[in-house]
Amino acid sequence: MMSDEQKYTPVALATTPGPTDEQTIATPVAVGINDSNRFLEVASPANLPENHAFEVDVEGQCLMVKVPAGGAREGQKISVPFPSGWTAVCRVSTPVGHWKDGMCECFRHGVFHPLLFNACYCPLVATGQIMHRLKLTWLGNEGTIAQTTATFRTILWIAISYYIGRFVIGLLMGANSVYQVVEVAKMMASSPNSGNRFGGNQPAHPKNTVGGLLVWGRILFILSFVVFVIYLIAKTRKHIRSKYGIPEQSCHGCEDFCCALWCQCCTVAQMGRHTADYDTYAALCCSENGQPPHVPSVEIVGHPRHFHPSNGTGGIV
């Protein structure tokens, strides 16, 4: 008989696409099997209301678990009659072949939803949370656990460094402007009768050179950050489409880039909703994956199909 504290490893389960061309994405939760009474004990993944139903896979068989009267607290065991000796994983239903919802459904979970807040005011942080869920490196590539553990923290430090850099450059530009005003005032005071105080024969003063360098440095600094954000959003979106077999709908060959360039907020919010179950789990602004620590990661079980986004046909092979 397995103890309640025993941890289980997710079981790889084969899935067969149904008429809607969807597969199920699975996330593991701790479960126990009561051998004496032949009950499957499933730990509730969150605070769920009564009659809420979710699915578990048990070695290829699907079992619907219904929350009993009174609801269930997070971690509370729900006993379901089932043959003993099997382990199970909880499933978060995520479609394959199309997006979970539309790009413009940003207010699906409310106006003040943490994902929407991050997507609007700091899309790089929201993208870092999504990349952390997908186990991508800070450059948007797939990597090992060791390489992807610090993805969100790296992205967060890049964002913080950017805003600090802009603030410092702004201070330097302001100080330089004040210095220029003071110098002009001194020139006017020392040459009250001069008719051409700013004539072209005067040599360039170093303060003008510093001001110009600050202006161009600020432009290049901001431009570099914008390009980096667009690159990460486009690459993360392409990875999601490839992983979940989502074909391009428009702008074939450059849809990810166009969405990252023109619709950053909506694009990031859509990616966040597709890779999480906000109907069941809460959202957080300042966590590594945008959700509470107890929420498991979303992974495909079985043998996922590979989608080639650049084949022009939008097909799944």
C-alpha positions in Angstrom: 0.0 0.0 0.0 1.4 3.4 -1.0 1.7 6.1 1.5 0.0 9.5 1.1 3.4 11.2 1.2 4.8 9.1 -1.7 5.6 11.1 -4.8 4.8 9.8 -8.2 6.4 10.3 -11.6 4.1 11.3 -14.5 3.2 8.4 -16.7 3.8 8.8 -20.5 0.4 8.3 -22.1 -0.3 8.1 -25.8 -3.1 10.3 -27.0 -5.1 10.2 -30.2 -6.4 13.4 -31.8 -10.1 13.7 -31.8 -12.4 15.3 -34.3 -11.3 18.7 -33.2 -7.7 17.9 -33.7 -6.9 18.5 -30.0 -4.6 16.7 -27.6 -4.4 17.0 -23.9 -1.6 18.7 -22.0 -0.8 17.1 -18.7 0.5 18.4 -15.4 1.5 16.1 -12.5 0.1 16.2 -9.1 0.7 14.0 -6.0 -1.8 11.2 -5.7 -2.2 8.0 -3.6 -3.8 4.7 -4.2 -5.8 3.1 -1.3 -5.3 -0.6 -2.1 -7.5 -1.9 0.7 -10.6 -0.1 -0.6 -9.5 0.2 -4.2 -9.9 3.9 -4.4 -7.9 6.4 -6.4 -7.0 9.3 -4.1 -6.4 12.5 -6.1 -5.0 15.6 -4.4 -7.0 18.6 -5.4 -4.7 20.9 -7.5 -6.4 24.1 -6.1 -9.3 25.4 -4.2 -12.2 24.1 -6.3 -16.0 24.6 -6.0 -18.3 21.6 -5.7 -19.3 19.8 -8.9 -16.1 21.1 -10.6 -14.8 18.3 -12.8 -11.3 17.6 -14.0 -9.7 14.6 -15.7 -6.9 12.2 -14.8 -5.2 9.7 -17.0 -4.5 6.3 -15.6 -2.3 4.3 -17.9 -4.1 5.4 -21.0 -7.6 5.5 -19.5 -9.4 8.7 -18.8 -11.2 9.2 -15.5 -13.4 12.2 -14.7 -13.0 13.3 -11.1 -15.9 15.4 -9.7 -15.4 17.6 -6.7 -17.8 16.5 -3.9 -20.4 18.7 -2.1 -18.8 21.6 -0.2 -15.9 21.9 -2.6 -12.3 20.9 -2.0 -9.3 22.8 -0.6 -5.9 22.7 -2.3 -4.2 19.4 -1.5 -7.4 17.8 -0.1 -7.7 14.1 -1.1 -10.7 13.2 -3.3 -11.4 9.4 -3.3 -12.6 7.9 -6.6 -13.4 4.2 -7.1 -10.7 2.8 -9.3 -8.6 -0.4 -9.7 -5.6 -0.3 -7.3 -2.0 -0.1 -8.0 -2.1 2.6 -10.7 -0.7 6.1 -10.6 -2.2 9.1 -12.2 -1.5 12.6 -13.4 -3.8 15.6 -13.4 -4.5 17.1 -16.8 -4.9 20.8 -17.7 -6.8 20.9 -20.9 -4.8 22.8 -23.5 -5.7 22.6 -27.2 -3.3 21.5 -29.9 -3.8 22.8 -33.4 -5.2 26.2 -32.5 -4.9 28.9 -29.8 -7.0 28.6 -26.6 -8.7 31.9 -27.3 -8.3 34.9 -29.6 -5.6 37.6 -29.4 -8.1 40.3 -28.6 -9.6 38.4 -25.6 -7.3 40.3 -23.2 -10.1 40.9 -20.7 -11.2 37.3 -20.5 -10.1 37.1 -16.8 -10.8 40.6 -15.8 -9.4 44.1 -16.3 -7.0 43.9 -13.3 -5.7 40.4 -14.0 -1.9 40.2 -13.2 -1.1 38.7 -16.6 -2.8 41.6 -18.4 -1.0 44.1 -16.1 2.4 42.7 -16.9 1.7 42.3 -20.6 0.7 46.0 -20.8 3.2 47.7 -18.6 6.2 45.3 -18.7 5.8 42.8 -21.6 9.4 41.6 -21.1 8.6 40.4 -17.6 5.5 38.6 -18.7 7.4 37.0 -21.6 10.1 35.9 -19.1 7.4 34.2 -17.0 6.0 32.4 -20.1 9.5 31.3 -21.1 10.1 30.0 -17.6 7.0 27.8 -18.0 8.2 26.5 -21.3 11.7 25.8 -20.0 13.4 28.1 -22.4 16.7 29.9 -21.9 16.8 33.7 -21.6 17.6 33.8 -25.3 14.5 31.8 -26.2 16.2 28.5 -26.9 15.3 25.1 -25.4 17.8 24.0 -22.8 18.4 21.7 -19.9 16.9 22.3 -16.4 20.2 23.9 -15.2 20.1 26.3 -18.2 16.5 27.3 -17.8 16.2 27.5 -14.0 17.3 31.2 -14.0 15.5 32.3 -17.1 13.0 34.6 -15.4 15.5 36.0 -13.0 17.8 36.9 -15.9 15.0 38.5 -17.9 13.9 40.4 -14.8 17.4 41.8 -14.2 17.6 42.8 -17.9 14.4 44.8 -17.5 15.5 46.4 -14.2 18.9 47.3 -15.8 17.1 48.9 -18.7 14.9 51.2 -16.6 17.9 52.1 -14.3 19.9 52.9 -17.4 17.3 55.1 -18.9 17.0 56.9 -15.5 20.7 57.5 -15.3 21.0 58.7 -18.9 18.1 61.1 -18.3 19.8 62.5 -15.2 23.0 63.0 -17.2 21.2 64.7 -20.0 19.4 67.0 -17.5 22.6 67.9 -15.8 24.3 68.6 -19.2 21.3 70.8 -20.2 21.6 72.8 -17.0 25.3 73.2 -17.6 24.7 74.5 -21.1 22.2 77.0 -19.8 24.7 78.3 -17.3 27.4 78.6 -19.8 25.2 80.5 -22.3 24.2 82.8 -19.5 27.9 83.4 -18.7 28.7 84.1 -22.3 25.8 86.6 -22.6 26.9 88.3 -19.3 30.5 88.6 -20.4 29.7 90.0 -23.9 26.8 92.2 -23.5 27.6 94.3 -26.6 28.4 91.4 -28.9 26.1 91.2 -31.9 27.0 87.6 -32.8 27.4 85.7 -29.5 26.7 82.4 -31.2 28.7 82.9 -34.4 30.0 80.1 -36.5 33.6 81.1 -35.9 33.6 80.0 -32.3 35.2 76.6 -31.7 32.9 73.7 -30.6 32.8 73.4 -26.8 33.2 69.9 -25.2 29.9 70.3 -23.5 28.0 70.2 -26.9 29.9 67.0 -27.8 28.9 65.4 -24.5 25.2 66.4 -25.0 25.2 64.9 -28.5 26.8 61.6 -27.3 24.2 61.4 -24.5 21.3 61.9 -27.0 22.6 59.2 -29.4 23.6 56.9 -26.6 20.0 57.1 -25.2 18.5 56.4 -28.7 20.7 53.4 -29.3 20.1 52.1 -25.7 16.3 52.2 -26.1 16.4 50.8 -29.6 18.5 47.9 -28.5 16.1 47.1 -25.7 13.1 47.3 -28.1 14.7 45.0 -30.6 15.6 42.5 -27.9 11.9 42.5 -26.6 10.5 42.0 -30.1 13.0 39.2 -30.7 12.1 37.3 -27.5 8.3 37.7 -28.0 8.5 36.5 -31.6 10.8 33.6 -30.8 8.6 32.5 -27.8 5.5 32.7 -29.9 7.1 30.6 -32.6 8.1 28.0 -30.0 4.5 27.8 -28.7 3.1 27.4 -32.2 5.6 24.7 -32.9 5.0 22.9 -29.7 1.2 23.0 -29.8 0.9 22.6 -33.6 -0.7 26.0 -34.2 -0.5 27.1 -37.9 -0.1 30.7 -39.0 -3.4 32.5 -39.8 -2.1 35.5 -41.6 1.2 37.1 -42.7 2.6 33.7 -43.5 6.3 33.4 -42.8 6.4 36.5 -40.5 3.3 36.3 -38.4 5.2 35.9 -35.1 7.4 39.0 -35.9 4.4 41.1 -37.0 2.5 40.2 -33.8 5.5 41.0 -31.6 6.1 44.3 -33.4 2.5 45.7 -33.7 0.5 43.9 -31.0 2.9 43.2 -28.1 0.4 43.5 -25.3 -2.2 41.3 -26.9 0.4 38.8 -28.1 2.0 38.3 -24.7 -1.4 38.0 -23.0 -2.5 35.4 -25.5 0.7 33.3 -25.0 0.2 33.6 -21.2 -3.4 32.4 -21.3 -2.5 29.5 -23.6 0.2 28.1 -21.4 -1.7 28.4 -18.1 -5.1 27.5 -16.7 -6.3 30.7 -15.1 -9.8 29.3 -14.8 -8.4 27.0 -12.0 -5.2 28.6 -10.8 -4.6 32.2 -9.6 -2.1 34.5 -11.4 0.7 36.5 -9.8 2.6 39.5 -11.0 5.9 38.7 -9.4 6.5 35.0 -9.5 8.8 33.1 -11.8 6.0 31.5 -13.9 3.3 34.0 -13.2 1.4 31.6 -10.9 1.7 30.3 -7.3 4.6 27.9 -6.5 2.3 24.9 -6.2 1.0 25.0 -9.7 2.7 22.3 -11.8 4.3 23.0 -15.2 2.4 22.2 -18.4 3.9 19.4 -20.5 2.8 17.2 -23.3 2.4 13.5 -22.5 2.7 10.8 -25.1 4.3 11.5 -28.5 3.7 15.1 -29.5 3.5 15.9 -33.2 5.9 18.4 -34.7 4.5 21.4 -36.6 6.6 23.1 -39.3 5.5 26.8 -39.2 7.5 27.7 -42.3 6.2 25.0 -44.7 3.5 27.4 -46.0 0.7 24.9 -45.7 0.0 25.2 -42.0 0.1 21.4 -41.8 0.9 19.1 -38.9 3.1 16.2 -39.5 
